[in-house]
Amino acid sequence: MNPVTQSEINKAAWGACDTFRGVVDPSIYKDYVLTMLFLKYVSDVWKDHKARYVAEHPEAPDLVEAMMQQEAFVLPEGSSFDALHKRRHEAGNGERIDKALHAFEEANGDKLRDVFQDISFNSNKLGAEEQKNDILRHLMEDFAKPQLDLRPSRVGQLDIIGGAYEYLISRFAATAGKKAGEFYTPAEVSTLMARLVDPQEGDDICDPACGSASLLMKCGRQIRDRTGTKRYALFGQEAIGSTWALAKMNLFLHGEENHQVEWGDTIRNPKLRTSDDMLRHFDVVVANPPFSLDKWGTEAAETDKFGRFRRGIPPRTKGDYAFILHMIETLKPKTGRMAVVVPHGVLFRGSSEGRIRQKLIEENLLDAVIGLPEKLFFGTGIPAAILVFRKSKPDTSVLFIDASREFQAGTNQNALTEVQLDKITGEFSARKTVDKYAYLATVDEIAENDFNLNVPRYVDTFEEEAEIDLMAVRGERTRLKSDLVELETRMVGYLEELGYGS
């Protein structure tokens, strides 16, 4: 039997979305498709393992049952995809799927607690009862196709399913407009950020605005690819319930068992705490938080019991520094390093943001400022930057990199190629001035610029135009006039030969 490829699974999973197209908005149906993929995979694993155990112990059904209760996920009777698919022609598909998911959640305790509570297949978002029943029947039929047989004995390693999930999330992001930023960071930006913070074996890694957890998992992947081990722990928090559910399913489908991802508002109610109710500290913190979030929680900032805003309180209508200050407060004192995506206004806006920025620089926490190209992020065309902070720096300099002009252009979306990623990370590691690309600035230079971090103030990308030789231009003009006179004379001759002479 030919091995199944990632692209085959991706194509089949994306094809399952055809049921919804033109009927339901992608921002709504993505949750249904991704949840069904999760249930289908767990069901196929359950079926595959049970068949193997029965073959190994044909005379011991009690032993088989006991072994099934030790599976990564327990699937109660009637909650499997096959059980739902069998009854797809009956009325009440939405209610039946919701009940199955509830039983599935209950049977798996802490692992899946609340994961499906924001996702209702019985919702009127899918239309009136008859239409809804029809849509869900088609969806189950799409997932029942042979191409989406996700049994491990057929598809092999776990990552092919995680890859399909990630592929679907990226495709949904491409069609979701502004809402895409709520759940997805483009893969190459995640890769870049992971390389900048250089996660190591044994690290605790956190994303306080984790979306669907793609950035978080990219950091773990760096360690796995380098060491072949999973000796690290992933932590995250996400404010939007349905997106938090995507993160949980995404982590499980990638085999990331060692994680703690909480649901809630990171600024108003940070949930990653120690036993004595202090903020938990991490070796690596990464995030692509919402740009300039309005109403981020300024009213509670003055009395913040974690002291996150002692350097100043960000403006009420721009929460960028609220996330930055939270992240810095959660860094381990010696090993802590972080990378955060920010809009360019964070680099130069004044008032309270200017004062916070000055203090962070004077405390020698800022390590690098990297300007990115425009149109990299889904839902916004504006260029962004990555700020890198480090708790224990070897010197007081700050590296500026202008990577804004080198990218792979696309119709609606630009991208960073592997060559461009290598260049950025290479210069970040080399930490020296490179003409028209990078500049290593001293604190004094930054202070002279009033702590303005706008990249063009430090990296001069101006290209001098070649001087114009006016005498050469005059000579060329005279030659062209002479050529034109000669051409006119020849044209008159041709016309006379043809009988068109005057």
Beta strands, then each sheet from edge to edge (+ up, - down):
strand 1: 204-207
strand 2: 233-238
strand 3: 259-263
strand 4: 284-287
strand 5: 337-343
strand 6: 366-371
strand 7: 384-390
strand 8: 398-402
strand 9: 438-441
sheet 1: 3+ 2+ 1+ 4+ 5+ 7- 6+ 8+ 9-
end
